[in-house]
Amino acid sequence: MLTRYGQLGASTRLRFLAYRPALREAGIRLTEAPLLDDAYLQALYAGRRPSRRTIAAAYARRIAALRSARRHDLVWLEKEALPWLPAGAEAAAGLGSVPYVMDIDDAWFERYAGHRLAPVRALLGDKFATLARNARIVLAGNPYLADWARGAGARDVRILPTVVDLTRYPVQPLPELAASPAGVGGPVTVGWMGSPSTARYLGLIGSALARLGPAVRLRVVGAAGRDLPCPLPVPAAFVPWSEEGEAGELAGFAIGVMPLPDDPWERGKCGYKLIQYMAAGRPVVASPVGVNATLVQHGVNGFLAEDEASWTEAIGRLAADPDLRARMGAAGRRLVEERYNLGAAAPSLVQALRDAAAGQGAWP
C-alpha cells in the first residue's frame, strides 16, 4: 500500500486507511508504506518548509519499498510513487515489477501537464497518463477522472468515490433547532471544512455572506486566516481540524458550503466536503463544478449556486427556514447511507484488488 501520506493526510486516510478493517476481513494482507509521514504535513500546515534531509529520507524509504514489491502480489498506489520524477524513474525503482492498482482522487495530471515551466511539462507532462496505461486497474474518484484515465489509455477503469464511515457521523439535530424548538434564534452557522490549501475558495462567497449580514456567521475548520489570499469581508471563526473533533464541528454547522472555480483542477475533485456535510445531516450549497453537480440534487438536499446572487439567495433561504434545512439535511443523509459510505464502497474495492492480483484486470 504505497500511500502518499499517513493518517493525517485526508486522501490517504479516506481512500486507503479507512478500508483496512474491511480488507483484512476479506483476507487481504496489507503492508503500509507511506511516502510522507504526519510530521511532514504538520510542518507544512504550520507554514514551515520541510528540510531537504526529510524529503531525501522519504524518497529513500519509498525506493526501498518499491524494490521489495516482488514480495507482494499487488501494489496499491496512491497517485504516483515518486513525485517530480518521471515514470521511467519509478519503473527503474521497481514499480511494475508486480501488477499495480493506481488510485487517483484529484486531477493530479494537471499539476505537471499544466505547469507554468516548459521543462516540467516536457519531462513530466505525460507521467500520469503513462502510469494509468501501465496500471492493471485505475480506481478513479469520480467520472471526470475516469474519463481522463480512459482517454490516457487505461485498460480497466473503475469509479470508487471518496466515502465516509457512517459510524463516525451520528445524526444530531441542527444546532439552531436544538437550541430553540421554534427554530428561532440568532445567526445561523455556515460551515466549511477542509485544508489550508483549499481555503482560498472561500473568497468566492465572501461577498454573498457579506450581503446576508448578521443573519449568518462563518466557521472555518481546518484552515487559518493566513491561508486565505485576502481577508474575508465577514467575521469568521477559524478552528483547527482534528479527527477526534471532526464530528462535533460538523454538528455545529447549520449549512455546509463548497465553493469552487470552474477550472480543470477543481473539476477533478471528489466532493468529499459535501459528503461529510450530508452524512452529518446538514443541507449544502455548492458550486456546480465537477461531481458537485451530481452529489447536490438541487432543491432536494441542497442548492447549486453559480454566482454571488445565487449564493446569497441559497444561503439566505436556508438561513431563514429551519424546516427546509431539516428536510434537505435528511435527504442528504439518505443519499450517503445509500451510496457514499464505507459499507457501500468496500465490496467494490475488495473486488478490484482481487481482480488485479489474480490477473483479471485488462493489463498489457
NUKE-810281 format. One record per residue (C-alpha): residue number from 1; residue in one letter; z, y, x. Coordinates in steps of 0.05 Angstrom, whole numbers, m for minus. Each point is the difference from the previous one (the first is absolute). Example, Ala and Ser with C-alpha at 12.3 -4.5 7.8 and 13.67 -1.06 7.14 Angstrom:
// NUKE-810281
@nr->1, rest->A, c3->156, c2->m90, c1->246 .
@nr->2, rest->S, c3->m13, c2->69, c1->27 .
This chain:
// NUKE-810281
@nr->1, rest->M, c3->0, c2->0, c1->0 .
@nr->2, rest->L, c3->m27, c2->57, c1->42 .
@nr->3, rest->T, c3->28, c2->61, c1->m37 .
@nr->4, rest->R, c3->m6, c2->72, c1->21 .
@nr->5, rest->Y, c3->74, c2->16, c1->m11 .
@nr->6, rest->G, c3->67, c2->m30, c1->m16 .
@nr->7, rest->Q, c3->42, c2->8, c1->m63 .
@nr->8, rest->L, c3->m2, c2->76, c1->2 .
@nr->9, rest->G, c3->m76, c2->3, c1->m5 .
@nr->10, rest->A, c3->m20, c2->3, c1->m73 .
@nr->11, rest->S, c3->m66, c2->m37, c1->6 .
@nr->12, rest->T, c3->32, c2->m57, c1->40 .
@nr->13, rest->R, c3->61, c2->m5, c1->m44 .
@nr->14, rest->L, c3->m40, c2->m2, c1->m65 .
@nr->15, rest->R, c3->m61, c2->m40, c1->19 .
@nr->16, rest->F, c3->31, c2->m49, c1->49 .
@nr->17, rest->L, c3->75, c2->m5, c1->4 .
@nr->18, rest->A, c3->13, c2->2, c1->m74 .
@nr->19, rest->Y, c3->m38, c2->m65, c1->m7 .
@nr->20, rest->R, c3->41, c2->m40, c1->49 .
@nr->21, rest->P, c3->43, c2->m36, c1->m52 .
@nr->22, rest->A, c3->m60, c2->m20, c1->m42 .
@nr->23, rest->L, c3->m39, c2->m24, c1->61 .
@nr->24, rest->R, c3->57, c2->m40, c1->27 .
@nr->25, rest->E, c3->11, c2->m31, c1->m68 .
@nr->26, rest->A, c3->m74, c2->m19, c1->1 .
@nr->27, rest->G, c3->10, c2->m36, c1->67 .
@nr->28, rest->I, c3->m33, c2->53, c1->44 .
@nr->29, rest->R, c3->37, c2->11, c1->65 .
@nr->30, rest->L, c3->m4, c2->70, c1->28 .
@nr->31, rest->T, c3->6, c2->29, c1->70 .
@nr->32, rest->E, c3->11, c2->76, c1->m4 .
@nr->33, rest->A, c3->m30, c2->43, c1->55 .
@nr->34, rest->P, c3->2, c2->74, c1->m16 .
@nr->35, rest->L, c3->m37, c2->49, c1->45 .
@nr->36, rest->L, c3->47, c2->59, c1->m9 .
@nr->37, rest->D, c3->74, c2->m6, c1->m16 .
@nr->38, rest->D, c3->44, c2->41, c1->m46 .
@nr->39, rest->A, c3->24, c2->43, c1->59 .
@nr->40, rest->Y, c3->m72, c2->24, c1->9 .
@nr->41, rest->L, c3->m5, c2->23, c1->m72 .
@nr->42, rest->Q, c3->69, c2->32, c1->1 .
@nr->43, rest->A, c3->m20, c2->41, c1->60 .
@nr->44, rest->L, c3->m67, c2->19, c1->m31 .
@nr->45, rest->Y, c3->31, c2->22, c1->m66 .
@nr->46, rest->A, c3->51, c2->41, c1->38 .
@nr->47, rest->G, c3->m56, c2->38, c1->34 .
@nr->48, rest->R, c3->9, c2->m34, c1->68 .
@nr->49, rest->R, c3->m60, c2->m27, c1->37 .
@nr->50, rest->P, c3->11, c2->m72, c1->22 .
@nr->51, rest->S, c3->m4, c2->m9, c1->76 .
@nr->52, rest->R, c3->m59, c2->m31, c1->35 .
@nr->53, rest->R, c3->47, c2->m55, c1->24 .
@nr->54, rest->T, c3->17, c2->m17, c1->m72 .
@nr->55, rest->I, c3->m74, c2->m4, c1->m19 .
@nr->56, rest->A, c3->m17, c2->m41, c1->61 .
@nr->57, rest->A, c3->55, c2->m50, c1->m15 .
@nr->58, rest->A, c3->m24, c2->m6, c1->m72 .
@nr->59, rest->Y, c3->m71, c2->m16, c1->23 .
@nr->60, rest->A, c3->26, c2->m50, c1->51 .
@nr->61, rest->R, c3->38, c2->m37, c1->m55 .
@nr->62, rest->R, c3->m61, c2->0, c1->m45 .
@nr->63, rest->I, c3->m46, c2->m28, c1->54 .
@nr->64, rest->A, c3->51, c2->m55, c1->13 .
@nr->65, rest->A, c3->0, c2->m16, c1->m75 .
@nr->66, rest->L, c3->m76, c2->m3, c1->m1 .
@nr->67, rest->R, c3->m1, c2->m47, c1->59 .
@nr->68, rest->S, c3->48, c2->m46, c1->m36 .
@nr->69, rest->A, c3->m42, c2->m1, c1->m64 .
@nr->70, rest->R, c3->m28, c2->m69, c1->16 .
@nr->71, rest->R, c3->68, c2->m29, c1->m15 .
@nr->72, rest->H, c3->m9, c2->20, c1->m73 .
@nr->73, rest->D, c3->m47, c2->m20, c1->m56 .
@nr->74, rest->L, c3->m16, c2->71, c1->m21 .
@nr->75, rest->V, c3->10, c2->73, c1->20 .
@nr->76, rest->W, c3->18, c2->47, c1->m57 .
@nr->77, rest->L, c3->m19, c2->69, c1->26 .
@nr->78, rest->E, c3->20, c2->68, c1->m25 .
@nr->79, rest->K, c3->m60, c2->46, c1->9 .
@nr->80, rest->E, c3->m15, c2->m10, c1->75 .
@nr->81, rest->A, c3->34, c2->m33, c1->59 .
@nr->82, rest->L, c3->m4, c2->54, c1->54 .
@nr->83, rest->P, c3->m9, c2->72, c1->m27 .
@nr->84, rest->W, c3->m48, c2->45, c1->38 .
@nr->85, rest->L, c3->m31, c2->m59, c1->37 .
@nr->86, rest->P, c3->m68, c2->m29, c1->m20 .
@nr->87, rest->A, c3->m8, c2->m66, c1->m37 .
@nr->88, rest->G, c3->m25, c2->m32, c1->63 .
@nr->89, rest->A, c3->66, c2->14, c1->35 .
@nr->90, rest->E, c3->38, c2->m33, c1->m57 .
@nr->91, rest->A, c3->m45, c2->m61, c1->4 .
@nr->92, rest->A, c3->10, c2->m4, c1->75 .
@nr->93, rest->A, c3->75, c2->1, c1->m11 .
@nr->94, rest->G, c3->m5, c2->m59, c1->m48 .
@nr->95, rest->L, c3->m16, c2->25, c1->m70 .
@nr->96, rest->G, c3->m47, c2->m51, c1->m31 .
@nr->97, rest->S, c3->23, c2->m59, c1->41 .
@nr->98, rest->V, c3->24, c2->m26, c1->m67 .
@nr->99, rest->P, c3->m23, c2->26, c1->m68 .
@nr->100, rest->Y, c3->31, c2->64, c1->m24 .
@nr->101, rest->V, c3->12, c2->35, c1->m66 .
@nr->102, rest->M, c3->m8, c2->75, c1->3 .
@nr->103, rest->D, c3->43, c2->42, c1->m46 .
@nr->104, rest->I, c3->m21, c2->73, c1->m14 .
@nr->105, rest->D, c3->37, c2->47, c1->m47 .
@nr->106, rest->D, c3->m30, c2->68, c1->20 .
@nr->107, rest->A, c3->m68, c2->25, c1->22 .
@nr->108, rest->W, c3->18, c2->m12, c1->73 .
@nr->109, rest->F, c3->m73, c2->m5, c1->19 .
@nr->110, rest->E, c3->m5, c2->75, c1->m14 .
@nr->111, rest->R, c3->49, c2->14, c1->57 .
@nr->112, rest->Y, c3->m52, c2->m21, c1->51 .
@nr->113, rest->A, c3->m66, c2->7, c1->m36 .
@nr->114, rest->G, c3->17, c2->71, c1->m23 .
@nr->115, rest->H, c3->35, c2->22, c1->63 .
@nr->116, rest->R, c3->m15, c2->71, c1->24 .
@nr->117, rest->L, c3->m15, c2->m24, c1->71 .
@nr->118, rest->A, c3->m68, c2->m32, c1->11 .
@nr->119, rest->P, c3->25, c2->m48, c1->55 .
@nr->120, rest->V, c3->51, c2->m29, c1->m48 .
@nr->121, rest->R, c3->m52, c2->m9, c1->m54 .
@nr->122, rest->A, c3->m47, c2->m33, c1->50 .
@nr->123, rest->L, c3->52, c2->m48, c1->29 .
@nr->124, rest->L, c3->40, c2->m16, c1->m62 .
@nr->125, rest->G, c3->m41, c2->22, c1->m60 .
@nr->126, rest->D, c3->m21, c2->m71, c1->m19 .
@nr->127, rest->K, c3->65, c2->m35, c1->22 .
@nr->128, rest->F, c3->27, c2->m13, c1->m70 .
@nr->129, rest->A, c3->m67, c2->m24, c1->m24 .
@nr->130, rest->T, c3->m2, c2->m50, c1->58 .
@nr->131, rest->L, c3->71, c2->m24, c1->m16 .
@nr->132, rest->A, c3->m18, c2->m8, c1->m74 .
@nr->133, rest->R, c3->m64, c2->m40, c1->17 .
@nr->134, rest->N, c3->38, c2->m47, c1->46 .
@nr->135, rest->A, c3->59, c2->m11, c1->m47 .
@nr->136, rest->R, c3->1, c2->m64, c1->m39 .
@nr->137, rest->I, c3->28, c2->39, c1->m60 .
@nr->138, rest->V, c3->11, c2->75, c1->m10 .
@nr->139, rest->L, c3->57, c2->19, c1->m46 .
@nr->140, rest->A, c3->m14, c2->69, c1->m28 .
@nr->141, rest->G, c3->51, c2->42, c1->m36 .
@nr->142, rest->N, c3->m48, c2->27, c1->m52 .
@nr->143, rest->P, c3->m73, c2->m4, c1->m23 .
@nr->144, rest->Y, c3->m22, c2->59, c1->44 .
@nr->145, rest->L, c3->23, c2->m36, c1->63 .
@nr->146, rest->A, c3->m29, c2->m66, c1->m25 .
@nr->147, rest->D, c3->m68, c2->33, c1->m10 .
@nr->148, rest->W, c3->3, c2->28, c1->71 .
@nr->149, rest->A, c3->17, c2->m68, c1->29 .
@nr->150, rest->R, c3->m58, c2->m33, c1->m37 .
@nr->151, rest->G, c3->m46, c2->55, c1->25 .
@nr->152, rest->A, c3->25, c2->m12, c1->71 .
@nr->153, rest->G, c3->m22, c2->m73, c1->m5 .
@nr->154, rest->A, c3->66, c2->m35, c1->m16 .
@nr->155, rest->R, c3->m15, c2->m69, c1->m28 .
@nr->156, rest->D, c3->62, c2->m9, c1->m44 .
@nr->157, rest->V, c3->35, c2->61, c1->m29 .
@nr->158, rest->R, c3->59, c2->m5, c1->m48 .
@nr->159, rest->I, c3->38, c2->56, c1->m33 .
@nr->160, rest->L, c3->75, c2->m2, c1->10 .
@nr->161, rest->P, c3->33, c2->63, c1->m28 .
@nr->162, rest->T, c3->63, c2->30, c1->31 .
@nr->163, rest->V, c3->55, c2->m21, c1->m47 .
@nr->164, rest->V, c3->75, c2->6, c1->m11 .
@nr->165, rest->D, c3->58, c2->m48, c1->m3 .
@nr->166, rest->L, c3->23, c2->12, c1->m72 .
@nr->167, rest->T, c3->70, c2->m25, c1->15 .
@nr->168, rest->R, c3->10, c2->64, c1->39 .
@nr->169, rest->Y, c3->m21, c2->44, c1->m59 .
@nr->170, rest->P, c3->48, c2->m8, c1->m58 .
@nr->171, rest->V, c3->m21, c2->40, c1->m60 .
@nr->172, rest->Q, c3->47, c2->59, c1->m10 .
@nr->173, rest->P, c3->m1, c2->55, c1->m52 .
@nr->174, rest->L, c3->m37, c2->63, c1->18 .
@nr->175, rest->P, c3->51, c2->46, c1->32 .
@nr->176, rest->E, c3->m4, c2->56, c1->m52 .
@nr->177, rest->L, c3->5, c2->m50, c1->m57 .
@nr->178, rest->A, c3->60, c2->m34, c1->32 .
@nr->179, rest->A, c3->35, c2->68, c1->6 .
@nr->180, rest->S, c3->m17, c2->23, c1->m71 .
@nr->181, rest->P, c3->m15, c2->m46, c1->m59 .
@nr->182, rest->A, c3->m42, c2->55, c1->m30 .
@nr->183, rest->G, c3->m41, c2->6, c1->63 .
@nr->184, rest->V, c3->17, c2->73, c1->6 .
@nr->185, rest->G, c3->26, c2->29, c1->64 .
@nr->186, rest->G, c3->m19, c2->35, c1->64 .
@nr->187, rest->P, c3->m62, c2->m5, c1->44 .
@nr->188, rest->V, c3->m37, c2->m65, c1->4 .
@nr->189, rest->T, c3->m5, c2->m34, c1->69 .
@nr->190, rest->V, c3->m70, c2->m9, c1->26 .
@nr->191, rest->G, c3->4, c2->m51, c1->56 .
@nr->192, rest->W, c3->m44, c2->m20, c1->59 .
@nr->193, rest->M, c3->15, c2->m57, c1->47 .
@nr->194, rest->G, c3->m39, c2->m13, c1->64 .
@nr->195, rest->S, c3->m3, c2->11, c1->75 .
@nr->196, rest->P, c3->m4, c2->63, c1->43 .
@nr->197, rest->S, c3->m74, c2->m12, c1->13 .
@nr->198, rest->T, c3->m17, c2->6, c1->m74 .
@nr->199, rest->A, c3->47, c2->56, c1->m21 .
@nr->200, rest->R, c3->m56, c2->51, c1->11 .
@nr->201, rest->Y, c3->m31, c2->m22, c1->m65 .
@nr->202, rest->L, c3->56, c2->34, c1->m38 .
@nr->203, rest->G, c3->m34, c2->66, c1->16 .
@nr->204, rest->L, c3->m53, c2->m19, c1->m51 .
@nr->205, rest->I, c3->50, c2->8, c1->m57 .
@nr->206, rest->G, c3->44, c2->56, c1->25 .
@nr->207, rest->S, c3->m33, c2->53, c1->m44 .
@nr->208, rest->A, c3->2, c2->m45, c1->m62 .
@nr->209, rest->L, c3->75, c2->m11, c1->10 .
@nr->210, rest->A, c3->10, c2->75, c1->11 .
@nr->211, rest->R, c3->m34, c2->14, c1->m66 .
@nr->212, rest->L, c3->50, c2->m45, c1->m36 .
@nr->213, rest->G, c3->57, c2->41, c1->29 .
@nr->214, rest->P, c3->72, c2->m22, c1->m16 .
@nr->215, rest->A, c3->m23, c2->m57, c1->m46 .
@nr->216, rest->V, c3->m7, c2->m46, c1->60 .
@nr->217, rest->R, c3->30, c2->m13, c1->68 .
@nr->218, rest->L, c3->m32, c2->m38, c1->58 .
@nr->219, rest->R, c3->33, c2->m56, c1->39 .
@nr->220, rest->V, c3->m35, c2->m26, c1->63 .
@nr->221, rest->V, c3->23, c2->m67, c1->28 .
@nr->222, rest->G, c3->m22, c2->m22, c1->69 .
@nr->223, rest->A, c3->m23, c2->66, c1->29 .
@nr->224, rest->A, c3->29, c2->67, c1->22 .
@nr->225, rest->G, c3->m24, c2->71, c1->m9 .
@nr->226, rest->R, c3->m27, c2->1, c1->71 .
@nr->227, rest->D, c3->m49, c2->m55, c1->m19 .
@nr->228, rest->L, c3->m38, c2->47, c1->m47 .
@nr->229, rest->P, c3->m54, c2->46, c1->30 .
@nr->230, rest->C, c3->30, c2->59, c1->m37 .
@nr->231, rest->P, c3->62, c2->11, c1->m44 .
@nr->232, rest->L, c3->m5, c2->m19, c1->m73 .
@nr->233, rest->P, c3->2, c2->58, c1->m49 .
@nr->234, rest->V, c3->56, c2->m35, c1->m39 .
@nr->235, rest->P, c3->70, c2->m22, c1->19 .
@nr->236, rest->A, c3->2, c2->m72, c1->23 .
@nr->237, rest->A, c3->54, c2->m49, c1->21 .
@nr->238, rest->F, c3->m21, c2->m41, c1->60 .
@nr->239, rest->V, c3->38, c2->m65, c1->11 .
@nr->240, rest->P, c3->m10, c2->m57, c1->51 .
@nr->241, rest->W, c3->m27, c2->m67, c1->m24 .
@nr->242, rest->S, c3->39, c2->m64, c1->9 .
@nr->243, rest->E, c3->m15, c2->m69, c1->m25 .
@nr->244, rest->E, c3->70, c2->m5, c1->m29 .
@nr->245, rest->G, c3->m4, c2->66, c1->m36 .
@nr->246, rest->E, c3->m72, c2->m5, c1->m25 .
@nr->247, rest->A, c3->15, c2->m27, c1->m69 .
@nr->248, rest->G, c3->55, c2->51, c1->m12 .
@nr->249, rest->E, c3->m46, c2->57, c1->19 .
@nr->250, rest->L, c3->m55, c2->m25, c1->m46 .
@nr->251, rest->A, c3->50, c2->m5, c1->m57 .
@nr->252, rest->G, c3->14, c2->75, c1->9 .
@nr->253, rest->F, c3->m73, c2->18, c1->m12 .
@nr->254, rest->A, c3->m23, c2->19, c1->m70 .
@nr->255, rest->I, c3->m73, c2->4, c1->21 .
@nr->256, rest->G, c3->m35, c2->m29, c1->61 .
@nr->257, rest->V, c3->m59, c2->35, c1->32 .
@nr->258, rest->M, c3->m55, c2->m20, c1->48 .
@nr->259, rest->P, c3->m48, c2->57, c1->17 .
@nr->260, rest->L, c3->m59, c2->m17, c1->46 .
@nr->261, rest->P, c3->m63, c2->35, c1->23 .
@nr->262, rest->D, c3->m65, c2->m36, c1->m16 .
@nr->263, rest->D, c3->m17, c2->m18, c1->73 .
@nr->264, rest->P, c3->m22, c2->m65, c1->33 .
@nr->265, rest->W, c3->68, c2->m17, c1->29 .
@nr->266, rest->E, c3->37, c2->13, c1->m65 .
@nr->267, rest->R, c3->m50, c2->m41, c1->m41 .
@nr->268, rest->G, c3->24, c2->m61, c1->38 .
@nr->269, rest->K, c3->74, c2->8, c1->m19 .
@nr->270, rest->C, c3->32, c2->m55, c1->m42 .
@nr->271, rest->G, c3->41, c2->43, c1->m47 .
@nr->272, rest->Y, c3->66, c2->m29, c1->20 .
@nr->273, rest->K, c3->39, c2->62, c1->m20 .
@nr->274, rest->L, c3->m25, c2->m7, c1->m71 .
@nr->275, rest->I, c3->18, c2->m73, c1->m2 .
@nr->276, rest->Q, c3->71, c2->17, c1->24 .
@nr->277, rest->Y, c3->8, c2->55, c1->m53 .
@nr->278, rest->M, c3->m26, c2->m47, c1->m54 .
@nr->279, rest->A, c3->45, c2->m56, c1->23 .
@nr->280, rest->A, c3->59, c2->47, c1->m9 .
@nr->281, rest->G, c3->m24, c2->16, c1->m71 .
@nr->282, rest->R, c3->m23, c2->70, c1->17 .
@nr->283, rest->P, c3->m62, c2->35, c1->m27 .
@nr->284, rest->V, c3->m50, c2->24, c1->52 .
@nr->285, rest->V, c3->m49, c2->55, c1->14 .
@nr->286, rest->A, c3->m53, c2->m13, c1->53 .
@nr->287, rest->S, c3->m65, c2->24, c1->27 .
@nr->288, rest->P, c3->m59, c2->m42, c1->m24 .
@nr->289, rest->V, c3->m16, c2->m24, c1->70 .
@nr->290, rest->G, c3->m15, c2->m71, c1->19 .
@nr->291, rest->V, c3->44, c2->m53, c1->m32 .
@nr->292, rest->N, c3->42, c2->53, c1->m33 .
@nr->293, rest->A, c3->m52, c2->4, c1->m55 .
@nr->294, rest->T, c3->11, c2->m75, c1->m14 .
@nr->295, rest->L, c3->76, c2->0, c1->4 .
@nr->296, rest->V, c3->9, c2->60, c1->m45 .
@nr->297, rest->Q, c3->m22, c2->m13, c1->m71 .
@nr->298, rest->H, c3->m8, c2->73, c1->m21 .
@nr->299, rest->G, c3->44, c2->16, c1->m59 .
@nr->300, rest->V, c3->33, c2->m69, c1->1 .
@nr->301, rest->N, c3->43, c2->m6, c1->63 .
@nr->302, rest->G, c3->m13, c2->69, c1->28 .
@nr->303, rest->F, c3->m53, c2->52, c1->11 .
@nr->304, rest->L, c3->m57, c2->11, c1->48 .
@nr->305, rest->A, c3->m5, c2->72, c1->24 .
@nr->306, rest->E, c3->m58, c2->31, c1->39 .
@nr->307, rest->D, c3->18, c2->73, c1->8 .
@nr->308, rest->E, c3->58, c2->50, c1->m5 .
@nr->309, rest->A, c3->m9, c2->9, c1->m75 .
@nr->310, rest->S, c3->1, c2->m75, c1->m16 .
@nr->311, rest->W, c3->59, c2->m12, c1->47 .
@nr->312, rest->T, c3->38, c2->56, c1->m35 .
@nr->313, rest->E, c3->m17, c2->m27, c1->m69 .
@nr->314, rest->A, c3->17, c2->m72, c1->17 .
@nr->315, rest->I, c3->67, c2->13, c1->33 .
@nr->316, rest->G, c3->17, c2->52, c1->m52 .
@nr->317, rest->R, c3->m13, c2->m49, c1->m58 .
@nr->318, rest->L, c3->43, c2->m53, c1->31 .
@nr->319, rest->A, c3->55, c2->49, c1->18 .
@nr->320, rest->A, c3->3, c2->25, c1->m72 .
@nr->321, rest->D, c3->m1, c2->m68, c1->m34 .
@nr->322, rest->P, c3->53, c2->m51, c1->19 .
@nr->323, rest->D, c3->m27, c2->m50, c1->m51 .
@nr->324, rest->L, c3->m69, c2->4, c1->33 .
@nr->325, rest->R, c3->32, c2->m12, c1->68 .
@nr->326, rest->A, c3->36, c2->m61, c1->m27 .
@nr->327, rest->R, c3->m63, c2->m30, c1->m32 .
@nr->328, rest->M, c3->m44, c2->11, c1->60 .
@nr->329, rest->G, c3->54, c2->m26, c1->47 .
@nr->330, rest->A, c3->6, c2->m64, c1->m40 .
@nr->331, rest->A, c3->m76, c2->m9, c1->0 .
@nr->332, rest->G, c3->m1, c2->7, c1->76 .
@nr->333, rest->R, c3->55, c2->m51, c1->8 .
@nr->334, rest->R, c3->m38, c2->m50, c1->m42 .
@nr->335, rest->L, c3->m62, c2->9, c1->44 .
@nr->336, rest->V, c3->41, c2->m15, c1->62 .
@nr->337, rest->E, c3->33, c2->m60, c1->m32 .
@nr->338, rest->E, c3->m69, c2->m28, c1->m17 .
@nr->339, rest->R, c3->m40, c2->15, c1->63 .
@nr->340, rest->Y, c3->34, c2->37, c1->56 .
@nr->341, rest->N, c3->61, c2->m40, c1->23 .
@nr->342, rest->L, c3->14, c2->m52, c1->52 .
@nr->343, rest->G, c3->3, c2->m56, c1->m51 .
@nr->344, rest->A, c3->m70, c2->15, c1->m23 .
@nr->345, rest->A, c3->m30, c2->11, c1->69 .
@nr->346, rest->A, c3->33, c2->m54, c1->43 .
@nr->347, rest->P, c3->m41, c2->m59, c1->m26 .
@nr->348, rest->S, c3->m65, c2->36, c1->19 .
@nr->349, rest->L, c3->26, c2->14, c1->70 .
@nr->350, rest->V, c3->24, c2->m72, c1->9 .
@nr->351, rest->Q, c3->m68, c2->m26, c1->m21 .
@nr->352, rest->A, c3->m38, c2->48, c1->46 .
@nr->353, rest->L, c3->41, c2->m20, c1->61 .
@nr->354, rest->R, c3->m7, c2->m74, c1->m16 .
@nr->355, rest->D, c3->m75, c2->7, c1->m10 .
@nr->356, rest->A, c3->m8, c2->37, c1->65 .
@nr->357, rest->A, c3->41, c2->m50, c1->40 .
@nr->358, rest->A, c3->m36, c2->m58, c1->m31 .
@nr->359, rest->G, c3->m69, c2->29, c1->15 .
@nr->360, rest->Q, c3->m17, c2->12, c1->m73 .
@nr->361, rest->G, c3->m14, c2->74, c1->8 .
@nr->362, rest->A, c3->m72, c2->19, c1->13 .
@nr->363, rest->W, c3->2, c2->7, c1->76 .
@nr->364, rest->P, c3->m58, c2->0, c1->50 .
